[in-house]
Amino acid sequence: MTQPHDPESSPSRPPTSAEEALDIARVEFQPRLPDGTPAPLRVHEFDLGFLVTGVFPPRTDRTAPSPQGGSHVVVSKATGKLGYVPNLPPEVAIDVYRKQYGPHA
């Protein structure tokens, strides 16, 4: 489910703010809008890290199939390393990360 990021390209220190987490995430996480332009990013802070998600416009054609797949990235507060979680609502993606990387994982 979640995939750890290559430690060789991870930062040497953990983020201390949402802005720092966003800077770290932007190096590897660059979702695109349907027209190919970069999607805006949103940060959700939680106890273990910062969940970074792409912000996409609402679908206007409900008859077309929904896009499948995708992921969000989490920047660890402890290490600054990146972890990928499925493209789920933020609360669910955070729960997936906690189960994979939390103290009892």
C-alpha positions as CSV (number, residue, x, y, z in Angstrom):
1,M,0.0,0.0,0.0
2,T,2.4,2.7,1.1
3,Q,5.8,2.9,-0.4
4,P,8.8,4.4,1.4
5,H,10.8,6.9,-0.5
6,D,14.4,6.4,-1.5
7,P,16.4,7.6,1.6
8,E,19.2,8.8,-0.7
9,S,17.1,11.7,-1.9
10,S,15.4,12.4,1.4
11,P,16.3,15.6,3.3
12,S,18.8,15.5,6.1
13,R,16.5,17.1,8.6
14,P,12.8,16.8,9.4
15,P,10.4,19.7,8.6
16,T,9.4,22.1,11.3
17,S,6.5,23.6,9.5
18,A,3.9,22.9,6.8
19,E,5.8,25.2,4.4
20,E,9.0,23.2,4.9
21,A,7.1,19.9,4.3
22,L,5.7,21.3,1.1
23,D,9.1,22.3,-0.1
24,I,10.3,18.7,0.6
25,A,7.3,17.1,-1.1
26,R,7.6,19.3,-4.2
27,V,10.9,17.7,-5.1
28,E,9.2,14.3,-5.8
29,F,5.4,15.0,-5.8
30,Q,4.2,17.0,-8.8
31,P,0.6,16.0,-9.7
32,R,-0.8,17.5,-12.9
33,L,-4.2,18.9,-13.8
34,P,-5.9,17.5,-16.9
35,D,-4.4,20.3,-19.0
36,G,-0.9,19.3,-17.9
37,T,-0.2,22.3,-15.6
38,P,1.0,21.6,-12.0
39,A,-1.9,21.1,-9.5
40,P,-1.9,23.3,-6.4
41,L,-0.9,21.4,-3.3
42,R,-2.6,21.3,0.1
43,V,-0.9,20.3,3.4
44,H,-2.7,18.5,6.2
45,E,-0.7,18.3,9.4
46,F,-1.1,15.4,11.8
47,D,0.8,13.8,14.7
48,L,3.3,11.8,12.6
49,G,3.7,14.1,9.6
50,F,2.4,16.3,6.9
51,L,0.0,14.8,4.3
52,V,0.4,16.6,0.9
53,T,-2.4,16.3,-1.6
54,G,-3.0,17.7,-5.0
55,V,-6.0,20.0,-5.4
56,F,-8.1,19.2,-8.5
57,P,-11.2,20.9,-9.9
58,P,-14.5,19.1,-9.4
59,R,-15.6,16.8,-12.2
60,T,-18.2,18.4,-14.4
61,D,-19.0,15.4,-16.6
62,R,-20.5,12.9,-14.2
63,T,-21.1,10.4,-17.1
64,A,-17.4,10.1,-17.7
65,P,-15.5,7.5,-15.7
66,S,-13.6,8.7,-12.7
67,P,-9.8,8.7,-13.0
68,Q,-8.3,5.8,-11.2
69,G,-5.2,5.5,-9.0
70,G,-2.9,8.2,-7.9
71,S,-1.4,8.9,-4.5
72,H,-0.7,11.4,-1.8
73,V,2.7,11.9,-0.1
74,V,3.5,12.2,3.6
75,V,6.5,14.0,4.9
76,S,7.6,12.4,8.2
77,K,7.9,14.8,11.1
78,A,10.5,12.6,12.7
79,T,12.8,12.1,9.7
80,G,11.7,14.2,6.8
81,K,11.4,11.1,4.6
82,L,8.6,10.7,2.1
83,G,6.0,8.0,2.2
84,Y,3.3,7.4,-0.4
85,V,-0.3,6.6,0.5
86,P,-3.3,5.8,-1.8
87,N,-5.4,8.6,-3.2
88,L,-8.0,8.5,-0.5
89,P,-9.8,11.2,1.5
90,P,-7.2,12.8,3.8
91,E,-8.5,11.2,7.0
92,V,-8.4,7.7,5.5
93,A,-4.9,8.3,3.9
94,I,-3.6,9.5,7.3
95,D,-5.0,6.3,8.9
96,V,-3.2,4.2,6.3
97,Y,0.0,6.0,7.0
98,R,-0.4,5.6,10.8
99,K,-0.9,1.8,10.4
100,Q,2.1,1.5,8.1
101,Y,4.6,3.8,9.9
102,G,3.1,4.3,13.4
103,P,4.8,3.2,16.6
104,H,3.0,-0.2,16.5
105,A,3.6,-0.9,12.8
